[in-house]
Amino acid sequence: MRIVASLCTLLAATAAQAADAYPAVSLGLDYSSGKYGSQTTTETWALPLSLKYRTDAWSVRVSTAWLRVRNAGNVTPDGDPLNTPGNASTTEGMGDITASLTYNLVDERGHWAGLDISGKIKFGTASTSKSLGTGKNDYTLQGELFKPMDKWMPFLSLGHKWKGDPDSIEYRNVWLGSIGTDYRIKPTLSFGGSFDWQQAVTSTSEPISEAMLYLNFRLNAASRLNLYAVGGFSHASPDWGSGLILSHRF
């Protein structure tokens, strides 16, 4: 789900110049696989759902996902370590609910670059007995700088996350950041990617380090299809992942 959130952030930057008010819905399919520093592999299938409303300089987004996870219960689907190891099994259920509010502090159409400020709450609604979440809330404050350059849209983001501690384990509050770009091949097709990093959440885990590439197809004036692939560079990231997101504006 962290991968899907990163893609939504990057694509939001590329569409920042559209200031008209609109509601939108996104539905996707995501698969990831990795050991996340443990001895067993965690495989996750997700059906993410996101509802968004944008007006003027503000946008609000609420998202969740249905999850199917096979692991030993020692990590969440996002790779956060847990103290509940057991035998590998398959569990299903709804993931955490996340709500975010973004404000376009600097409009890129009248300045050298654009700047968005976002606040996000991950509510710990996913089942802890199934190891689908930590059961605790996380809070993130993030800034994103982006610069339209003809067909290119590079961006840079930096944020801080306050992690809620699950039972029997203490998480660190962490810094996180991303750098990426979008390139418009033609009005109906673009490609891009990002590199995402986050500090280690415990004293024994590693930082998150992963890269993503995507293709963005404009199906019509209101709908887009995004295909993406992800590769991890640390034990805290998935070894690989891929998926798609279909978005529609009303």
N, C-alpha and C positions, 0 to 999 in steps of 0.2 A: 504493500500500500504506500510505503514511502516513495517507491519508484513512480507510481501513478501520480502522487502529489507533486513530485518534482517536474513531471511532464506537464501537468496542468499549469504550474507556475511559469514555465518557459513559454508555453503557448499563450498564456495571458499577457505576457510582455509583448509578444508579437502583434497582439490585437489591441494594444493599449490606445491606439489612435481612434478607435471607434467609441465615441462618447455617448451614442444614443442609448437610452434606457431600454433594457431588454431582459427577459427571463431566459434561462437556458437549462438544458438537462444533458447529462453525459452518462453513458453506460458502457462498460468495458469488460474485457476478459484478460486476466493476467496470470502468468505462471512464473514461479521462481524456484530455484533449487540451490541449496548451500548448506554447509555444516556449521557456520557461524561460531567457529572456535570449539565445537564439541566433537564427539566421536561419531555421531550419527547425522545423517542427512535430513534436512527439513525440506519437504516439498509442499508448496502452497499453490492452490488454485483460488482465484478471487474473481468475483463479479462486482466490481466497484460501481457505485451509483452516486452521482453528484448533482445537486440542484444549485443554481446560481442566479443571482439577480444583480444587474448593474444599472446604475443611474448616475449620470454626471461623473463626479470624481469618486464615487463610492461603489463598492461591490461587496456582496456577501455570498458566501458559499457554505453549504452543508453537505457532508458526504459520509458514506459508510460503505460496507461491502459484505456480501455473503462469502464465507471462507470455507474451504475444504483443505485441511492440513494433515500431513502425515509426518510425525516426528516423535521424539521421546518425551515431549513436554518440558524440555529444558530451555527452550527459547520461545518467544512470541513469533508470530508471522513476520514481524518487522526485524527480528533478530535480537531483540533485547533479552539478555540472559535471565533465567528464572531458577529458583532453587527447588524445582519439582521434577527431577529426572525420573524416568521410569522406562518401561518397555515401549518400543515404537508402536504407534497405533494411529488410526485415522479418526479425526474429529471434524465436525461441521458446525457452523453457526454463524451468527452475525458478528461482524467486527465492531471496533470502536466507532462512535460517532464523532466526527470532527466538524467544528464550525470556525470559519475565518471571516474577518472583516478587513478590507483593504481600502486605503485612501490614496488617491493620486496626488501627492503633495506638490510635485512639480510636473506641469504639463509639457511633454516633450515637443509639442507643436509650436510653443513660443519660447523655448529655452534650448540650451545646448544639448541637454539630455533630459530624460524623464526620471522621476523618483517616486516609487510606491512604498508606503509603510503598511505593514500587515500585522495583525494580532490573531493568534490561532489558539483554540482550546481543543485538545483531544480528550473527550470524555471517556472515562474507563468503563464503558458499557459492555465490552466483550466478556465472554465467560472466562473466569479464571480457572475453574475446575477443568476446562478443556484446553487450558493454556493458549487461548485465543487473544489474550490481552493481560495487562498487569493489574487491571481493576482500579487503577489510579489515574487521575487527570494529569495531563502535561500541558504546559503553557509556553507559547513561542511568540517572540517579538522579532520582526524581521524587516529589513530595508532592502529594496531592490532598485538598482540603477540600470537604465537601459538607454541605448542610443540608436535611433534610426539612421542608417547609412545606405541610402539607395535601396538595393536589394538585401542588404544585411541588417540584422538586428541583434547585436551583441548585448549581453546583460551580465551583471555581477550582483550577487546577493550575499548578505551577511546577517546572521541572526543569533539569538540566544534562546535556549530551551530550558525551562525549569521542569525537571522530571519528578513525577510522583513515585515514591518508593513502595514497591509491592512487599508482601510479607517476607521476612527473613533475608532481605537483600537491600542494600543501600545504593541508589543511583547517584551519579554526579549530575549537576547542572552543566550543560555543554554548550559550546559555540559550534555553529555550523555555517557552511557557505557553499555557494555554487557559482560556476562560471560557464557560460554557454553562448550559443548564437543560433540564429535562424537565417536561412538563405532562401529567398524566393526565386525559384527556377522560372516559374510563370504564374499568372494570377491564380491558377487552380492547383498548383503544386509547389511545396517547399520542403526542404530538409534541414536538419540541424542536430544539435546534440549539446550535452552538458557534462561537466565533471562535478560530482557532489562529494563533500567531505563533512564529517562531524567528529568531534572529540569522542574518546572512549567513555562509555557510560559507567564503567566500573574500573577499579584498580587493576583487574586481571584481564579485561577485554581489550580489544584493539579499536582504533578509530575506524569509522565507516569511510570507505574510499571506493567509489564506483563511477563508471561512465555510461552514458546512454546516447544512442543514436536513434533518430526517428524520421519518418516520412509523413507529411501532412497533406492529405488530399481534400480539396474543396469540392464537395459533391454537387452543391448548388448554393444559392445565396444564403441559405440558412443552416446547412449541414456540412460537417467535416468528419473525415475518418483519419485517425492517426495510428500508424503502426510503429512499434519501437522494439529495441533490443537493448539489454543491459549486461555489462560485465563487471565483476567485482575484483578489487585489488587487495583486499584485506580479509582476515578471518571473520570480521564483523559484517561483511557484505555477502550477498548471494553470489555463488559462483557464476550464475548466469540467469537471465530471465527474459521474457518477451511478452508481448500482448498487443491489444488494440483498444482504442477508445473511439466511440461514435458520439458526436456532439451535435445538438440541434438547438438553434435559437428561435424563439417565438416572436 
